[in-house]
């Protein structure tokens, strides 16, 4: 029997969070010369290199990333993998964009081979950008869900996703029904198997009949540990449309609450046009917000009010929303989130941006302790950030006097080139300029 140690260690500066820096002083841990110790794919310890090095078993490998920053892998809480091929498609707004590009692109997922090829590219692109977990929209085709989870299992990733539900106001070739048997079968096949997490996925209220929304709520009640994901209050024309379709409901968000779709592990994309009552209901029900700034700016949907959500105590995270979002990079998403906050009259520090993309997202998904930071026993999903990845970054960070400055430069100037390496369960799944190991 082999006695080879399963312990491995990684030397770099370490950054992770134990609280939200917007509300808690000293919410982060920063270790200039740190050591992340991993055993059997989980965090064993994270601390000072000099203190932890003597505790390693003889022969344990130590990867040397000095000069770099190790932080938890990014978590993208709103993204559409079928829309990979239509990113950067021009349209005057959300609804014509759906009709012109989204629906025809999603039709191609009738072909399982197309689904698997897209899933492989999609996940590799996430890893290249340092994203180790995402909540992913598939298409109405059950095979698209299989493609996503098969590809993520091959990479040992913690990934959430689900079959899109829509049975009206969409092309016939994508029209579903109120029958939940396909979704139930997918839940039974995938949810909790390995690192797969199923997300019940009504596209948005206008594309679901009352019968489908009722059935969706019943499915969510039957499987309370699944996730729920959908869109809400993204665009003013969309909000007006919902008001016409559901005149008896006080607000767009209340449509989902009425059908039992607001609960912990429910993730609502955009939330731009919510009112104070809506934000309070988010906080009260444990549902969460995915702020998607690159998409909101691209489609001209509006500016999300992070300060208003914070005041209500609503959980917030970040989503790229590819393909309306214009980048797979969470660093670029932070960049746009910062600018949106400024336009709304508030300031978003870099530490808060990195929190929202790591522990904040894990908390929004009710996965704290599993992913999002380096507490002992957490799954060892992490990235290696290179503050000198480009000549401009190197020049700027050479003059940084504080961690906040370095992180701010990474968020505002960084992209996939700033990701030196990505690890899932302690195994390298991407390294810049090298084959995955």
KELUM-152123 format. One line per 3 residues: number of its first residue (from 1); their letters; for each residue x, y, z of N, C-alpha, C. Coordinates in steps of 0.1 Angstrom, whole numbers, plus 5000, padded with zeros to 4 digits. Example, Ala and Ser with C-alpha at 12.3 -4.5 7.8 and 13.67 -1.06 7.14 Angstrom:
1 = as = 5132/4943/5078/5123/4955/5078/5132/4967/5078; 5128/4978/5071/5137/4989/5071/5129/5000/5079
This chain:
1 = xxx = 5009/4988/5000/5000/5000/5000/5009/5012/5000; 5005/5022/4992/5014/5034/4991/5013/5043/5004; 5024/5048/5008/5024/5057/5019/5027/5071/5015
4 = xxx = 5026/5074/5002/5029/5087/4997/5020/5097/5002; 5025/5108/5007/5017/5119/5013/5007/5125/5003; 4995/5128/5007/4986/5135/4998/4986/5150/5002
7 = xxx = 4995/5154/5010/4996/5168/5014/5005/5176/5004; 5000/5187/5000/5008/5196/4991/5006/5210/4996; 5016/5219/4992/5015/5232/4997/5019/5242/4986
10 = xxx = 5014/5255/4988/5016/5265/4978/5020/5278/4985; 5032/5283/4981/5038/5295/4988/5035/5307/4979; 5029/5317/4985/5026/5330/4979/5021/5339/4990
13 = xxx = 5017/5351/4986/5009/5360/4995/4995/5354/4994; 4989/5354/5006/4975/5348/5007/4965/5359/5011; 4953/5358/5004/4942/5367/5007/4929/5359/5007
16 = xxx = 4922/5360/5018/4908/5355/5018/4900/5363/5029; 4887/5360/5029/4878/5368/5038/4871/5359/5048; 4867/5365/5059/4859/5358/5069/4846/5366/5072
19 = xxx = 4845/5378/5066/4834/5387/5068/4833/5397/5056; 4822/5404/5056/4820/5414/5045/4827/5427/5049; 4837/5432/5042/4845/5444/5046/4836/5456/5046
22 = xxx = 4824/5456/5040/4816/5468/5040/4810/5469/5054; 4809/5459/5062/4802/5459/5075/4811/5455/5087; 4823/5449/5084/4831/5444/5095/4846/5449/5093
25 = xxx = 4851/5455/5103/4866/5458/5103/4874/5445/5103; 4885/5446/5096/4894/5434/5096/4887/5422/5091; 4880/5423/5080/4872/5412/5074/4880/5403/5066
28 = xxx = 4892/5406/5063/4901/5398/5055/4913/5393/5062; 4919/5383/5057/4932/5378/5061/4942/5380/5050; 4953/5387/5053/4964/5389/5043/4977/5385/5049
31 = xxx = 4984/5376/5043/4997/5371/5047/5007/5373/5036; 5016/5381/5039/5026/5385/5028/5034/5373/5023; 5039/5365/5032/5046/5353/5028/5039/5341/5034
34 = xxx = 5029/5337/5027/5020/5327/5032/5022/5313/5026; 5016/5303/5033/5016/5289/5028/5001/5284/5029; 4997/5279/5017/4984/5272/5017/4986/5258/5017
37 = xxx = 4982/5250/5026/4984/5236/5028/4971/5229/5024; 4972/5219/5015/4961/5212/5010/4963/5197/5012; 4952/5190/5016/4953/5176/5018/4940/5170/5013
40 = xxx = 4942/5160/5004/4930/5153/4997/4920/5163/4992; 4925/5174/4985/4917/5183/4978/4910/5193/4987; 4913/5193/5000/4907/5203/5009/4918/5211/5016
43 = xxx = 4914/5223/5021/4923/5232/5028/4926/5225/5042; 4939/5224/5044/4943/5219/5058/4947/5231/5066; 4954/5240/5061/4958/5252/5068/4962/5263/5058
46 = xxx = 4961/5275/5063/4965/5287/5055/4971/5297/5065; 4984/5299/5064/4990/5308/5074/5004/5312/5069; 5012/5316/5079/5025/5321/5077/5035/5310/5072
49 = xxx = 5042/5312/5062/5051/5302/5056/5061/5297/5066; 5067/5306/5074/5077/5301/5083/5071/5292/5094; 5059/5295/5098/5052/5287/5108/5047/5274/5103
52 = xxx = 5042/5274/5091/5036/5261/5086/5046/5252/5079; 5057/5257/5074/5066/5248/5066/5071/5236/5075; 5075/5239/5087/5080/5227/5095/5069/5217/5098
55 = xxx = 5056/5220/5096/5045/5210/5099/5043/5201/5088; 5049/5204/5076/5046/5195/5064/5053/5182/5066; 5046/5171/5061/5053/5158/5061/5065/5157/5052
58 = xxx = 5074/5149/5055/5086/5148/5046/5082/5145/5032; 5088/5153/5023/5086/5151/5009/5074/5157/5003; 5066/5164/5011/5054/5171/5006/5059/5182/4996
61 = xxx = 5053/5182/4984/5057/5192/4974/5052/5206/4978; 5060/5216/4975/5057/5230/4977/5058/5238/4964; 5047/5242/4959/5048/5251/4947/5051/5265/4951
64 = xxx = 5061/5270/4944/5066/5284/4948/5060/5294/4939; 5051/5302/4944/5045/5313/4937/5048/5327/4943; 5060/5328/4949/5063/5340/4955/5063/5352/4945
67 = xxx = 5058/5363/4950/5055/5375/4941/5041/5375/4935; 5034/5364/4938/5020/5363/4933/5011/5363/4945; 4998/5363/4943/4987/5363/4953/4979/5351/4951
70 = xxx = 4977/5343/4961/4967/5332/4961/4955/5336/4968; 4943/5335/4961/4930/5338/4967/4920/5327/4963; 4909/5326/4970/4899/5316/4965/4895/5318/4951
73 = xxx = 4891/5308/4944/4887/5309/4930/4874/5318/4930; 4873/5325/4919/4862/5334/4917/4849/5325/4915; 4838/5331/4919/4825/5325/4918/4816/5334/4910
76 = xxx = 4811/5330/4899/4803/5337/4890/4788/5333/4892; 4779/5341/4897/4766/5337/4901/4755/5339/4890; 4760/5342/4878/4750/5344/4867/4757/5344/4854
79 = xxx = 4755/5333/4846/4761/5332/4833/4754/5321/4825; 4754/5323/4811/4747/5315/4802/4757/5308/4793; 4759/5295/4795/4769/5288/4787/4765/5287/4772
82 = xxx = 4752/5285/4769/4749/5284/4754/4752/5297/4747; 4753/5308/4754/4755/5321/4747/4770/5325/4745; 4778/5315/4747/4793/5317/4745/4795/5322/4731
85 = xxx = 4788/5316/4721/4791/5319/4707/4785/5332/4702; 4777/5338/4710/4770/5350/4706/4774/5362/4714; 4784/5361/4723/4789/5372/4730/4793/5383/4721
88 = xxx = 4790/5396/4725/4793/5408/4717/4785/5408/4704; 4772/5405/4706/4762/5406/4695/4754/5419/4696; 4754/5428/4686/4747/5441/4687/4732/5440/4687
91 = xxx = 4726/5448/4695/4711/5449/4695/4707/5462/4703; 4696/5468/4700/4692/5480/4707/4686/5478/4721; 4685/5466/4726/4679/5464/4739/4677/5449/4742
94 = xxx = 4673/5446/4754/4672/5432/4759/4663/5424/4750; 4650/5428/4748/4640/5420/4741/4644/5418/4727; 4648/5427/4719/4652/5424/4705/4665/5416/4705
97 = xxx = 4674/5417/4715/4686/5409/4715/4682/5395/4717; 4672/5392/4726/4668/5378/4727/4663/5372/4714; 4654/5380/4708/4648/5374/4695/4658/5373/4684
100 = xxx = 4667/5382/4683/4677/5382/4671/4688/5372/4673; 4693/5371/4685/4705/5363/4687/4704/5351/4697; 4697/5354/4708/4697/5344/4719/4690/5331/4715
103 = xxx = 4677/5333/4711/4669/5321/4708/4675/5313/4696; 4679/5319/4685/4685/5311/4674/4698/5304/4679; 4706/5310/4687/4718/5304/4692/4715/5292/4701
106 = xxx = 4705/5293/4709/4701/5282/4718/4695/5270/4711; 4689/5273/4699/4683/5262/4691/4694/5252/4687; 4706/5256/4686/4717/5247/4681/4720/5236/4692
109 = xxx = 4715/5237/4704/4717/5227/4714/4708/5215/4713; 4700/5215/4703/4693/5203/4699/4703/5192/4696; 4715/5196/4692/4726/5186/4688/4735/5184/4701
112 = xxx = 4735/5172/4706/4743/5169/4718/4758/5172/4716; 4763/5169/4704/4777/5171/4701/4780/5186/4702; 4771/5195/4697/4773/5209/4698/4774/5213/4713
115 = xxx = 4765/5208/4721/4764/5211/4735/4777/5207/4742; 4782/5195/4740/4794/5191/4747/4806/5200/4742; 4807/5203/4729/4819/5211/4725/4818/5225/4731
118 = xxx = 4806/5230/4732/4805/5244/4738/4808/5243/4753; 4803/5233/4759/4806/5232/4774/4821/5231/4777; 4828/5223/4768/4842/5222/4770/4849/5235/4769
121 = xxx = 4846/5243/4758/4852/5256/4756/4848/5265/4768; 4835/5265/4771/4830/5274/4781/4837/5272/4795; 4839/5260/4799/4845/5257/4812/4860/5261/4811
124 = xxx = 4867/5258/4800/4881/5262/4799/4882/5277/4799; 4873/5284/4794/4874/5298/4794/4871/5304/4808; 4862/5298/4815/4860/5302/4829/4873/5300/4837
127 = xxx = 4880/5288/4836/4892/5285/4843/4903/5294/4839; 4904/5298/4826/4914/5307/4822/4912/5321/4828; 4900/5324/4832/4897/5336/4839/4897/5335/4854
130 = xxx = 4900/5324/4859/4901/5322/4874/4887/5319/4881; 4877/5315/4873/4864/5312/4879/4863/5297/4881; 4861/5293/4893/4861/5279/4896/4847/5273/4899
133 = xxx = 4838/5282/4902/4824/5279/4904/4815/5289/4897; 4804/5284/4891/4794/5293/4885/4780/5287/4886; 4770/5296/4886/4756/5293/4884/4753/5295/4870
136 = xxx = 4750/5284/4862/4750/5284/4848/4736/5282/4842; 4731/5290/4833/4719/5287/4826/4723/5278/4814; 4715/5267/4812/4717/5259/4800/4706/5263/4790
139 = xxx = 4700/5254/4783/4689/5257/4774/4677/5248/4778; 4666/5248/4770/4655/5240/4773/4658/5225/4771; 4669/5222/4764/4672/5208/4760/4679/5201/4772
142 = xxx = 4673/5190/4777/4680/5183/4788/4695/5180/4785; 4698/5177/4772/4711/5173/4769/4721/5184/4771; 4717/5197/4771/4726/5208/4774/4730/5207/4789
145 = xxx = 4722/5203/4798/4725/5201/4812/4735/5190/4813; 4732/5179/4807/4742/5167/4807/4755/5172/4802; 4756/5179/4791/4769/5184/4786/4776/5192/4796
148 = xxx = 4770/5201/4803/4776/5210/4813/4782/5201/4824; 4774/5193/4830/4778/5185/4841/4788/5174/4838; 4787/5168/4826/4797/5159/4822/4811/5166/4821
151 = xxx = 4811/5177/4815/4823/5185/4813/4829/5190/4826; 4820/5194/4835/4826/5199/4848/4830/5188/4857; 4824/5176/4856/4829/5165/4863/4842/5160/4859
154 = xxx = 4845/5161/4845/4858/5157/4840/4869/5166/4846; 4865/5179/4849/4875/5188/4855/4874/5189/4870; 4866/5181/4876/4864/5181/4891/4859/5195/4896
157 = xxx = 4850/5201/4889/4846/5215/4893/4833/5214/4901; 4832/5224/4910/4819/5226/4917/4811/5236/4908; 4801/5231/4901/4794/5239/4891/4779/5237/4893
160 = xxx = 4771/5248/4892/4757/5247/4893/4751/5250/4879; 4740/5244/4876/4733/5247/4863/4720/5240/4863; 4712/5244/4852/4699/5238/4851/4693/5241/4837
163 = xxx = 4683/5233/4834/4675/5234/4822/4666/5246/4822; 4667/5254/4812/4658/5266/4812/4643/5262/4810; 4634/5268/4817/4620/5266/4816/4613/5278/4810
166 = xxx = 4607/5275/4798/4598/5286/4792/4588/5279/4783; 4576/5284/4785/4565/5278/4777/4555/5288/4771; 4560/5300/4769/4553/5310/4762/4562/5322/4758
169 = xxx = 4558/5330/4748/4565/5341/4744/4579/5338/4740; 4580/5327/4733/4593/5323/4728/4591/5315/4715; 4601/5312/4707/4599/5305/4694/4594/5291/4697
172 = xxx = 4586/5285/4688/4581/5272/4690/4592/5262/4692; 4604/5264/4685/4615/5254/4686/4622/5254/4700; 4618/5264/4709/4623/5263/4722/4612/5263/4733
175 = xxx = 4600/5261/4728/4589/5261/4738/4588/5248/4746; 4587/5250/4759/4587/5239/4768/4572/5237/4773; 4570/5230/4784/4557/5229/4789/4557/5230/4805
178 = xxx = 4546/5228/4811/4545/5229/4826/4549/5215/4832; 4552/5205/4823/4556/5192/4828/4570/5193/4833; 4572/5189/4846/4586/5191/4852/4593/5178/4852
181 = xxx = 4589/5167/4845/4595/5154/4846/4610/5155/4841; 4613/5163/4830/4626/5164/4826/4635/5170/4836; 4630/5181/4842/4638/5188/4853/4640/5178/4865
184 = xxx = 4629/5171/4869/4631/5162/4880/4641/5151/4877; 4641/5146/4865/4650/5136/4862/4664/5141/4862; 4666/5153/4858/4680/5159/4858/4684/5162/4872
187 = xxx = 4675/5166/4881/4679/5167/4895/4683/5154/4901; 4675/5144/4898/4679/5131/4904/4692/5125/4898; 4695/5129/4886/4707/5124/4879/4719/5132/4884
190 = xxx = 4718/5145/4887/4730/5153/4888/4731/5159/4902; 4721/5164/4908/4722/5172/4920/4729/5164/4932; 4740/5170/4936/4747/5163/4947/4756/5152/4943
193 = xxx = 4756/5149/4930/4765/5138/4925/4779/5145/4923; 4789/5140/4930/4802/5147/4928/4800/5161/4933; 4804/5170/4925/4804/5185/4928/4793/5192/4920
196 = xxx = 4784/5185/4914/4773/5191/4906/4762/5196/4915; 4756/5208/4912/4746/5214/4919/4735/5218/4909; 4723/5213/4911/4712/5216/4902/4705/5229/4905
199 = xxx = 4702/5237/4895/4695/5250/4897/4682/5250/4888; 4671/5250/4895/4658/5251/4888/4658/5265/4881; 4655/5265/4868/4658/5277/4860/4647/5282/4851
202 = xxx = 4637/5289/4857/4627/5296/4848/4634/5308/4842; 4633/5309/4829/4641/5320/4822/4638/5334/4828; 4626/5338/4827/4621/5349/4834/4606/5349/4834
205 = xxx = 4599/5356/4842/4585/5355/4844/4577/5356/4831; 4580/5365/4821/4572/5366/4809/4572/5353/4801; 4582/5345/4802/4582/5333/4793/4577/5320/4800
208 = xxx = 4571/5322/4811/4564/5311/4818/4549/5314/4820; 4541/5304/4817/4527/5305/4820/4525/5303/4835; 4513/5307/4840/4510/5304/4854/4512/5290/4857
211 = xxx = 4507/5281/4848/4508/5266/4851/4523/5262/4853; 4532/5268/4845/4546/5264/4846/4552/5270/4859; 4548/5282/4862/4553/5288/4875/4548/5280/4887
214 = xxx = 4536/5276/4887/4531/5268/4898/4539/5255/4899; 4541/5248/4888/4548/5236/4888/4563/5238/4892; 4569/5249/4888/4582/5252/4892/4583/5254/4907
217 = xxx = 4574/5261/4913/4574/5263/4927/4572/5250/4935; 4564/5241/4929/4562/5228/4935/4575/5219/4935; 4582/5220/4923/4595/5213/4922/4605/5219/4932
220 = xxx = 4605/5232/4933/4615/5238/4943/4612/5234/4957; 4599/5232/4960/4595/5228/4974/4599/5214/4976; 4598/5205/4966/4601/5191/4967/4616/5189/4968
223 = xxx = 4624/5198/4963/4638/5196/4964/4644/5209/4970; 4643/5211/4983/4646/5224/4989/4661/5227/4990; 4670/5217/4987/4684/5220/4987/4689/5223/4973
226 = xxx = 4681/5223/4963/4685/5227/4950/4686/5243/4950; 4692/5248/4939/4692/5262/4937/4681/5266/4928; 4677/5279/4928/4668/5285/4919/4675/5297/4912
229 = xxx = 4674/5298/4899/4680/5310/4893/4670/5315/4882; 4669/5329/4881/4661/5335/4871/4665/5350/4870; 4658/5357/4862/4661/5371/4860/4649/5379/4866
232 = xxx = 4653/5391/4870/4642/5400/4875/4646/5415/4874; 4637/5423/4870/4638/5437/4869/4651/5442/4863; 4654/5436/4851/4666/5439/4844/4664/5452/4835
235 = xxx = 4652/5453/4829/4650/5463/4819/4636/5469/4821; 4635/5482/4818/4622/5489/4821/4611/5484/4812; 4614/5481/4799/4604/5475/4791/4599/5462/4796
238 = xxx = 4609/5454/4800/4606/5441/4806/4597/5442/4818; 4600/5452/4827/4592/5454/4839/4578/5458/4835; 4576/5466/4825/4563/5470/4821/4555/5458/4815
241 = xxx = 4562/5450/4808/4556/5438/4803/4551/5428/4814; 4559/5427/4824/4555/5418/4835/4543/5424/4842; 4543/5438/4843/4531/5444/4849/4518/5441/4841
244 = xxx = 4519/5440/4828/4508/5437/4820/4504/5422/4821; 4513/5413/4822/4511/5399/4823/4506/5395/4837; 4510/5402/4847/4507/5398/4861/4501/5410/4869
247 = xxx = 4490/5415/4864/4485/5428/4870/4481/5427/4885; 4479/5414/4889/4475/5412/4903/4487/5413/4913; 4499/5412/4908/4511/5412/4917/4516/5426/4919
250 = xxx = 4520/5429/4931/4525/5443/4934/4538/5447/4927; 4547/5437/4924/4559/5440/4917/4564/5428/4909; 4573/5430/4901/4579/5419/4893/4585/5408/4903
253 = xxx = 4592/5412/4913/4597/5402/4923/4587/5394/4930; 4575/5401/4932/4565/5394/4940/4559/5383/4931; 4560/5384/4918/4555/5372/4910/4562/5360/4914
256 = xxx = 4576/5360/4916/4583/5349/4920/4580/5344/4934; 4578/5354/4943/4575/5350/4957/4561/5344/4957; 4552/5348/4949/4538/5342/4949/4539/5328/4946
259 = xxx = 4548/5324/4937/4549/5310/4932/4559/5302/4940; 4564/5307/4951/4573/5300/4960/4587/5299/4956; 4592/5309/4948/4605/5308/4943/4615/5318/4949
262 = xxx = 4611/5323/4961/4620/5331/4969/4623/5324/4981; 4636/5320/4983/4640/5312/4994/4656/5312/4994; 4662/5307/5005/4676/5305/5004/4680/5296/4992
265 = xxx = 4691/5300/4986/4697/5293/4974/4689/5298/4961; 4681/5308/4962/4675/5314/4950/4683/5326/4946; 4688/5326/4933/4696/5337/4929/4689/5345/4917
268 = xxx = 4688/5358/4920/4680/5366/4910/4690/5376/4903; 4691/5374/4890/4700/5382/4882/4695/5396/4879; 4703/5406/4881/4701/5420/4877/4695/5429/4888
271 = xxx = 4682/5428/4891/4676/5435/4902/4678/5450/4902; 4678/5455/4890/4681/5470/4888/4669/5478/4893; 4657/5474/4889/4645/5482/4891/4636/5478/4902
274 = xxx = 4643/5472/4913/4635/5468/4925/4633/5481/4934; 4623/5480/4942/4620/5491/4951/4624/5486/4965; 4623/5495/4975/4627/5492/4989/4620/5480/4994
277 = xxx = 4608/5478/4991/4600/5466/4996/4606/5453/4990; 4609/5454/4977/4616/5442/4971/4629/5439/4977; 4637/5449/4979/4650/5446/4986/4649/5440/5000
280 = xxx = 4639/5445/5007/4636/5440/5020/4631/5425/5020; 4624/5422/5009/4619/5408/5008/4631/5399/5004; 4640/5404/4997/4653/5396/4994/4659/5392/5007
283 = xxx = 4661/5402/5016/4668/5400/5029/4660/5390/5037; 4647/5392/5038/4638/5384/5047/4637/5370/5042; 4637/5367/5029/4636/5353/5024/4649/5346/5023
286 = xxx = 4660/5353/5023/4673/5346/5021/4676/5345/5006; 4668/5350/4997/4671/5350/4983/4683/5360/4981; 4690/5359/4970/4702/5367/4967/4702/5373/4954
289 = xxx = 4710/5383/4952/4711/5392/4940/4724/5389/4933; 4724/5387/4920/4736/5387/4912/4737/5399/4904; 4746/5408/4907/4748/5421/4901/4757/5418/4888
292 = xxx = 4752/5422/4877/4758/5419/4864/4761/5432/4856; 4771/5439/4860/4774/5452/4855/4777/5453/4840; 4785/5443/4835/4789/5445/4821/4777/5442/4812
295 = xxx = 4768/5433/4816/4756/5431/4808/4747/5443/4809; 4745/5448/4821/4736/5460/4823/4740/5472/4815; 4753/5474/4814/4758/5485/4806/4757/5482/4791
298 = xxx = 4760/5470/4787/4760/5466/4773/4746/5468/4767; 4736/5463/4775/4722/5464/4770/4715/5477/4773; 4722/5485/4781/4716/5498/4785/4705/5496/4794
301 = xxx = 4705/5485/4803/4694/5482/4811/4693/5491/4823; 4704/5497/4828/4703/5505/4840/4715/5503/4849; 4715/5510/4860/4726/5510/4870/4721/5504/4883
304 = xxx = 4726/5492/4887/4722/5486/4899/4727/5494/4911; 4718/5495/4921/4721/5504/4933/4726/5494/4944; 4739/5492/4945/4745/5483/4955/4743/5489/4969
307 = xxx = 4744/5502/4971/4742/5508/4984/4728/5505/4989; 4718/5506/4981/4704/5504/4985/4702/5489/4989; 4708/5480/4981/4707/5466/4985/4714/5464/4999
310 = xxx = 4726/5470/5001/4733/5468/5013/4725/5474/5025; 4718/5485/5023/4710/5491/5034/4699/5482/5038; 4694/5474/5028/4683/5465/5031/4688/5451/5037
313 = xxx = 4701/5449/5036/4707/5436/5041/4705/5425/5031; 4703/5428/5018/4701/5418/5008/4714/5412/5004; 4716/5399/5003/4729/5393/4999/4731/5397/4984
316 = xxx = 4744/5400/4981/4748/5404/4968/4761/5397/4964; 4761/5393/4951/4773/5388/4945/4775/5393/4931; 4785/5388/4923/4787/5393/4910/4785/5383/4900
319 = xxx = 4780/5386/4888/4778/5377/4877/4783/5384/4864; 4789/5376/4855/4793/5381/4842/4782/5382/4833; 4772/5374/4834/4761/5373/4825/4765/5372/4810
322 = xxx = 4775/5365/4807/4778/5361/4793/4766/5353/4788; 4761/5356/4775/4766/5365/4765/4762/5379/4765; 4752/5384/4773/4750/5399/4773/4762/5405/4779
325 = xxx = 4768/5399/4790/4780/5404/4795/4791/5402/4785; 4801/5411/4786/4811/5412/4775/4824/5406/4779; 4825/5399/4790/4838/5393/4794/4835/5382/4804
328 = xxx = 4843/5371/4802/4843/5360/4812/4850/5364/4825; 4858/5375/4824/4867/5378/4835/4859/5385/4847; 4861/5379/4859/4855/5385/4871/4863/5398/4874
331 = xxx = 4875/5399/4870/4883/5412/4872/4876/5423/4864; 4873/5420/4852/4867/5430/4843/4853/5433/4848; 4846/5423/4854/4833/5425/4860/4834/5435/4872
334 = xxx = 4845/5433/4881/4847/5442/4892/4850/5456/4886; 4857/5457/4876/4860/5470/4869/4847/5478/4867; 4837/5471/4860/4825/5477/4857/4816/5480/4869
337 = xxx = 4817/5471/4879/4809/5472/4891/4814/5485/4898; 4827/5487/4898/4832/5499/4905/4826/5512/4898; 4826/5512/4885/4822/5524/4877/4807/5526/4879
340 = xxx = 4799/5515/4880/4785/5516/4882/4782/5522/4896; 4790/5518/4906/4788/5523/4919/4791/5538/4919; 4801/5542/4912/4805/5557/4912/4793/5565/4905
343 = xxx = 4788/5559/4895/4776/5566/4888/4764/5567/4897; 4763/5557/4906/4752/5558/4916/4755/5565/4928; 4767/5572/4929/4770/5580/4940/4777/5573/4952
346 = xxx = 4781/5561/4950/4788/5554/4961/4802/5549/4956; 4810/5544/4965/4823/5540/4963/4825/5525/4966; 4831/5517/4958/4832/5503/4960/4847/5500/4961
349 = xxx = 4852/5498/4973/4866/5495/4975/4870/5481/4969; 4883/5480/4966/4888/5467/4959/4886/5455/4968; 4888/5457/4981/4886/5446/4990/4871/5441/4990
352 = xxx = 4862/5450/4989/4848/5446/4988/4845/5439/4975; 4852/5443/4964/4850/5437/4951/4855/5422/4951; 4866/5420/4957/4872/5407/4958/4863/5398/4968
355 = xxx = 4858/5404/4978/4849/5397/4987/4836/5392/4979; 4830/5401/4972/4818/5398/4964/4820/5386/4954; 4832/5385/4949/4836/5375/4939/4840/5362/4946
358 = xxx = 4841/5362/4959/4846/5349/4966/4837/5346/4977; 4840/5350/4989/4831/5346/5001/4817/5352/5000; 4816/5364/4994/4802/5370/4993/4794/5361/4984
361 = xxx = 4799/5356/4973/4792/5347/4964/4789/5334/4971; 4798/5329/4978/4796/5316/4985/4785/5317/4995; 4785/5329/5003/4774/5331/5012/4761/5333/5005
364 = xxx = 4760/5340/4994/4748/5341/4987/4742/5328/4982; 4751/5319/4980/4747/5305/4975/4746/5295/4987; 4748/5300/4999/4747/5291/5011/4758/5280/5010
367 = xxx = 4770/5284/5005/4781/5275/5004/4793/5279/5013; 4790/5288/5022/4802/5292/5031/4806/5279/5039; 4819/5278/5040/4825/5266/5046/4828/5255/5036
370 = xxx = 4822/5256/5024/4825/5247/5013/4835/5253/5003; 4832/5265/4998/4840/5272/4989/4841/5287/4994; 4849/5295/4988/4849/5309/4990/4860/5315/4999
373 = xxx = 4866/5306/5008/4877/5311/5016/4886/5299/5020; 4895/5301/5028/4905/5291/5032/4904/5286/5046; 4891/5284/5051/4889/5278/5064/4893/5263/5063
376 = xxx = 4898/5257/5073/4901/5243/5073/4889/5235/5069; 4891/5226/5059/4881/5217/5055/4874/5222/5042; 4876/5235/5038/4870/5240/5026/4876/5233/5014
379 = xxx = 4869/5232/5003/4874/5226/4991/4885/5236/4986; 4896/5230/4981/4907/5238/4977/4907/5242/4963; 4897/5251/4960/4896/5258/4948/4902/5272/4949
382 = xxx = 4913/5275/4942/4920/5287/4944/4927/5292/4931; 4930/5304/4930/4937/5310/4919/4950/5317/4923; 4959/5318/4914/4972/5325/4916/4971/5338/4907
385 = xxx = 4971/5349/4913/4970/5362/4907/4984/5368/4905; 4987/5373/4893/5000/5379/4890/4999/5394/4889; 5003/5402/4899/5003/5416/4898/5012/5422/4888
388 = xxx = 5020/5414/4882/5029/5419/4871/5026/5412/4858; 5014/5408/4856/5010/5400/4844/5012/5408/4831; 5011/5421/4831/5012/5429/4819/5022/5440/4823
391 = xxx = 5028/5446/4813/5038/5457/4816/5031/5469/4824; 5019/5472/4820/5012/5483/4827/5009/5479/4842; 5004/5467/4844/5002/5462/4858/5015/5462/4866
394 = xxx = 5025/5457/4859/5038/5456/4867/5043/5470/4871; 5041/5480/4862/5046/5493/4865/5037/5500/4876; 5024/5497/4875/5015/5503/4884/5017/5497/4898
397 = xxx = 5017/5484/4899/5018/5477/4912/5032/5479/4918; 5042/5482/4911/5055/5485/4916/5054/5497/4925; 5045/5505/4923/5043/5518/4931/5032/5517/4941
400 = xxx = 5026/5505/4943/5015/5504/4953/5021/5504/4967; 5014/5512/4975/5019/5513/4989/5010/5505/4999; 4999/5499/4994/4990/5491/5002/4983/5480/4994
403 = xxx = 4978/5470/5001/4970/5460/4995/4959/5465/4987; 4951/5475/4992/4940/5480/4985/4944/5485/4971; 4956/5492/4971/4960/5497/4958/4963/5486/4948
406 = xxx = 4970/5475/4953/4973/5464/4944/4961/5457/4939; 4951/5455/4948/4939/5448/4943/4931/5457/4934; 4931/5470/4937/4924/5479/4928/4930/5479/4914
409 = xxx = 4943/5479/4913/4949/5478/4900/4946/5465/4893; 4946/5454/4900/4942/5441/4894/4928/5442/4889; 4919/5448/4896/4905/5448/4892/4903/5458/4880
412 = xxx = 4910/5469/4880/4907/5479/4870/4916/5476/4857; 4927/5470/4859/4936/5468/4847/4938/5453/4844; 4933/5444/4852/4935/5430/4850/4925/5423/4841
415 = xxx = 4928/5412/4836/4919/5403/4828/4924/5389/4829; 4922/5381/4819/4926/5367/4820/4941/5365/4821; 4949/5375/4816/4963/5375/4817/4968/5376/4831
418 = xxx = 4960/5381/4840/4964/5382/4854/4963/5369/4862; 4957/5359/4856/4955/5346/4862/4966/5337/4859; 4976/5336/4868/4987/5327/4865/4983/5313/4865
421 = xxx = 4975/5309/4875/4971/5295/4875/4957/5294/4882; 4950/5283/4879/4937/5280/4885/4937/5265/4890; 4933/5263/4903/4933/5250/4909/4919/5246/4913
424 = xxx = 4915/5234/4911/4903/5228/4916/4906/5216/4925; 4901/5216/4937/4904/5205/4947/4919/5203/4947; 4927/5214/4947/4942/5213/4948/4949/5208/4936
427 = xxx = 4941/5206/4925/4948/5201/4912/4947/5213/4902; 4959/5215/4896/4960/5226/4886/4951/5222/4874; 4942/5231/4870/4934/5229/4859/4936/5240/4848
430 = xxx = 4944/5250/4851/4948/5260/4841/4961/5266/4846; 4971/5268/4837/4983/5276/4840/4986/5284/4828; 4987/5297/4830/4990/5306/4818/5003/5301/4811
433 = xxx = 5002/5299/4799/5013/5295/4791/5018/5281/4792; 5010/5273/4799/5014/5259/4801/5002/5250/4800; 5005/5237/4797/4994/5227/4797/4989/5224/4811
436 = xx = 4976/5222/4812/4971/5218/4826/4977/5205/4831; 4979/5204/4844/4985/5193/4849/4975/5183/4856
